[in-house]
């Protein structure tokens, strides 16, 4: 081997070492970069939690850069070391060596160049020798030293520092590389930074029975706690309930299938959990058959649900149950009660139970995994059939309270079987006297309305007795038996005599006070009317102020009407109360007379005035208003006259009733004295006891003389003509002295003289009582004679007035207004005016002391004077036709007054006959005091009407009044009295007597009708009313002197109807006698006020009683309860 080849080998060795150096440097740089990169991305991932895209980018960059650098820095140098691929040439190596070894410089390069160019030179040997020579010169130089591995030491810090840092981190914080590597090895996943807290499930095993609730509880631990924690199920987040600072809960309701969930808070998620489900026994279908007791009337039901129920006592329930995942079913009554047998048939369980009281029952379901895992508890409210209830309202008549109307309803849960009205009568010592049950009409049902009317007057109670009464009902309970319920007990007490006296005295005071107030109110109203008249005259039209004054008049008139209505009710109450006392028929007749006065005052005068005022207020016409006010002022005067008359009659009536009370007390004392005398004669008691009884009678007499007589004196002083009571007082004192003597003689045990004194005292008391009764009944013959004479004188004056007025009316018709006689006619009318006023005043004075005068007497006298005033005004103003019309009206009023006086004269003559005794044979019994039977009264009426009919026929010698019939018929209108003088007057008096008798017969018919109604024989009422109307027409024709064929024909019709009525009455009386042994209580008809209340009450019930049949029981019961409250 020559030097050149050796040189080439050294160059090849240099080349290998050159690439080895590059490999070492590449490895150091590659490892340094790799370690630094890994450190950077690990630390970055550990702290920064790179997102997936960044991690993927980093890994991509690492792989790409690693491969590139590995190829460049490691793989290529290795290949070139194996002389693979393109390597540096010998020339490049020579240059590198030449730069490293200055002594070599470019010698080595020249040698290589000479070697390459030796073929171009001629002398190859020379060139070869030159190459050898130069090669020898540099062959001793170590070319390998041109490559210094030591220069790579500068790269070692770049490797060692990251390695040491990595080792330090690995030792100190190994989690940096562990956590970072774990996340980096999952580049596609996003990792969040570790939360400052962690979730921990603290609930029991996460298993729940199917369709049960599961309560999940979790705990959160960490340095920082979230405000709220959620359960995430799928995509839905459910908020958990915070239990404490770091504990939360959530309830999964009715879990039917497994649930996957995890916990999350503040973007921090827990691991996934699963709630598993255990199969639970469950009802698949069920039904309950409800069998109600038959008496309730409720239809059996089939229910498809289990629930709390309300059922009547005795109801049977039958269960039919179907379940799945179930091996056993049991049914238990109550909390710790006994079980109910359950039978299983195929796939169903069946059980039955009857309920009598409130209880709860529980159904248990179970299987092998969950014995008694589920239960259903329901409450059975058993509605007991309670006692029936009665709600009753009582409505009494406003007068005496004896007639009661009981309304209301009896109610039960399911039905009322019977309803009774029960009353019991007790005496003053609370001892039972009678007890009676009266069935009440009803329609069976749960709510039964009832109406029961009863008249306690039918019981004929004695003073001091009382009646307890109530409504009782029975239900239809078939389980426990029928039960009874009753209303509250009401009591009716019959006032004793002292209570009746006190009540009547109080009513008398209130009536008198009411009359005084009404009279004052009427006077004020009259003054207001005068002021209203003056205002209308001064104004052009009816302004607003006039309207208000008119409204004020209407209000005052209504107030006055209400006051009179109150007086009337008080009087009716007093009248009913007086029925409990033994007053004479005369008192009852006078009460009826006052009652008619009040009816006339209320129903005619006040009602007409109020109607006129209302019409005036509606029309508001000045001229009509002034005329109406004038007419109303006249009517108001009439009202005052009637009020004055009523006041005076009331005083007389009160005086008479008080006198009869005193007389009755005296008669009672006389009876006691008689009984004492008998005991004294028989010596049945010792003298001390007899003396004490005598002192008690004497004390009662002193009370009569000191109290009753004192009140009687007070009433007597209020009379226009006081009675002389001195004789009665003297008789009382004498009786008291006789009693005192009797007492002394009894103390001395001188029973014989004591008996004589007692007999004397008895007679003195009887005489005093008889005198009081005579004074009470106005039986003073002298006063009756005065009243008869006054009545006859007024009737005579009235007849004369009628003739004069009729004659003047004829003259006025025939006299021209321009005639000198026209003025004489006016003067004559003025004279008749004075006569009319005298008649009015006389009748007014008579009406204040005589009850029998008709209630309309003052109205007729007022109309008479008013028509005469209007006649004079019309004649003075030459209104001839109006004047004649007014004269005719005046004659009509005079005729009406004649009828009133005829009837009055008849009554006075009957009273005179009674005062003189029945032995004289004069007159007929006073109406109402004759025969007790209706047929007897009818016979008397027929006899009287027959005698009256004979006097109506022409040529019959004498009239029934005993006077000869005059020459001409009095039916003429113009000639009667014009030329016959006294004959005309005598004929008129005869006709007046006939009219008087007809009026008396008409009144008897009226009283007969009242008697029949009181006995329940009102079937002839319409026929008697027709007879009464026909008699009234006869009476009117007689007064107007129309004695013609029409009157005769009407008389025949009256006789026919009387005979028919007599036959009918006789048959009814015979039927009543046959039925007398039935013992039925006769009750009066229901008063109108009770009938009106009953009608309005029934109308209200009909309006509200609309319970649709489709309502369920609960709502139907609500409707029935509401209906009960309405009733």
HELIX and SHEET records of a PDB file:
HELIX    1   1 UNK A    3  UNK A   48  1                                  46    
HELIX    2   2 UNK A   52  UNK A   70  1                                  19    
HELIX    3   3 UNK A   71  UNK A   75  3                                   5    
HELIX    4   4 UNK A   76  UNK A   81  1                                   6    
HELIX    5   5 UNK A   90  UNK A  100  1                                  11    
HELIX    6   6 UNK A  107  UNK A  117  1                                  11    
HELIX    7   7 UNK A  118  UNK A  120  5                                   3    
HELIX    8   8 UNK A  124  UNK A  139  1                                  16    
HELIX    9   9 UNK A  143  UNK A  146  5                                   4    
HELIX   10  10 UNK A  149  UNK A  155  5                                   7    
HELIX   11  11 UNK A  156  UNK A  172  1                                  17    
HELIX   12  12 UNK A  174  UNK A  184  1                                  11    
HELIX   13  13 UNK A  294  UNK A  296  5                                   3    
HELIX   14  14 UNK A  456  UNK A  459  5                                   4    
HELIX   15  15 UNK A  497  UNK A  538  1                                  42    
HELIX   16  16 UNK A  544  UNK A  578  1                                  35    
HELIX   17  17 UNK A  585  UNK A  600  1                                  16    
HELIX   18  18 UNK A  601  UNK A  606  3                                   6    
HELIX   19  19 UNK A  607  UNK A  619  1                                  13    
HELIX   20  20 UNK A  622  UNK A  682  1                                  61    
HELIX   21  21 UNK A  687  UNK A  703  1                                  17    
HELIX   22  22 UNK A  704  UNK A  708  3                                   5    
HELIX   23  23 UNK A  709  UNK A  717  1                                   9    
HELIX   24  24 UNK A  726  UNK A  747  1                                  22    
HELIX   25  25 UNK A  751  UNK A  776  1                                  26    
HELIX   26  26 UNK A  781  UNK A  814  1                                  34    
HELIX   27  27 UNK A  821  UNK A  847  1                                  27    
HELIX   28  28 UNK A  857  UNK A  876  1                                  20    
HELIX   29  29 UNK A  880  UNK A  915  1                                  36    
HELIX   30  30 UNK A  918  UNK A  920  5                                   3    
HELIX   31  31 UNK A  934  UNK A  952  1                                  19    
HELIX   32  32 UNK A  982  UNK A 1014  1                                  33    
HELIX   33  33 UNK A 1018  UNK A 1020  5                                   3    
HELIX   34  34 UNK A 1021  UNK A 1039  1                                  19    
HELIX   35  35 UNK A 1045  UNK A 1074  1                                  30    
HELIX   36  36 UNK A 1076  UNK A 1078  5                                   3    
HELIX   37  37 UNK A 1088  UNK A 1104  1                                  17    
HELIX   38  38 UNK A 1113  UNK A 1126  1                                  14    
SHEET    1   A 4 UNK A 197  UNK A 201  0                                        
SHEET    2   A 4 UNK A 212  UNK A 222 -1                                        
SHEET    3   A 4 UNK A 247  UNK A 255 -1                                        
SHEET    4   A 4 UNK A 241  UNK A 242 -1                                        
SHEET    1   B 5 UNK A 207  UNK A 209  0                                        
SHEET    2   B 5 UNK A 273  UNK A 278  1                                        
SHEET    3   B 5 UNK A 259  UNK A 265 -1                                        
SHEET    4   B 5 UNK A 230  UNK A 233 -1                                        
SHEET    5   B 5 UNK A 236  UNK A 239 -1                                        
SHEET    1   C 4 UNK A 207  UNK A 209  0                                        
SHEET    2   C 4 UNK A 273  UNK A 278  1                                        
SHEET    3   C 4 UNK A 259  UNK A 265 -1                                        
SHEET    4   C 4 UNK A 268  UNK A 269 -1                                        
SHEET    1   D 5 UNK A 301  UNK A 303  0                                        
SHEET    2   D 5 UNK A 282  UNK A 291 -1                                        
SHEET    3   D 5 UNK A 315  UNK A 324 -1                                        
SHEET    4   D 5 UNK A 348  UNK A 355 -1                                        
SHEET    5   D 5 UNK A 343  UNK A 345 -1                                        
SHEET    1   E 5 UNK A 309  UNK A 312  0                                        
SHEET    2   E 5 UNK A 374  UNK A 383  1                                        
SHEET    3   E 5 UNK A 359  UNK A 366 -1                                        
SHEET    4   E 5 UNK A 328  UNK A 333 -1                                        
SHEET    5   E 5 UNK A 339  UNK A 340 -1                                        
SHEET    1   F 3 UNK A 389  UNK A 396  0                                        
SHEET    2   F 3 UNK A 403  UNK A 411 -1                                        
SHEET    3   F 3 UNK A 447  UNK A 455 -1                                        
SHEET    1   G 4 UNK A 432  UNK A 439  0                                        
SHEET    2   G 4 UNK A 416  UNK A 426 -1                                        
SHEET    3   G 4 UNK A 466  UNK A 475 -1                                        
SHEET    4   G 4 UNK A 484  UNK A 486 -1                                        
SHEET    1   H 4 UNK A 432  UNK A 439  0                                        
SHEET    2   H 4 UNK A 416  UNK A 426 -1                                        
SHEET    3   H 4 UNK A 466  UNK A 475 -1                                        
SHEET    4   H 4 UNK A 490  UNK A 493 -1                                        
END                                                                             
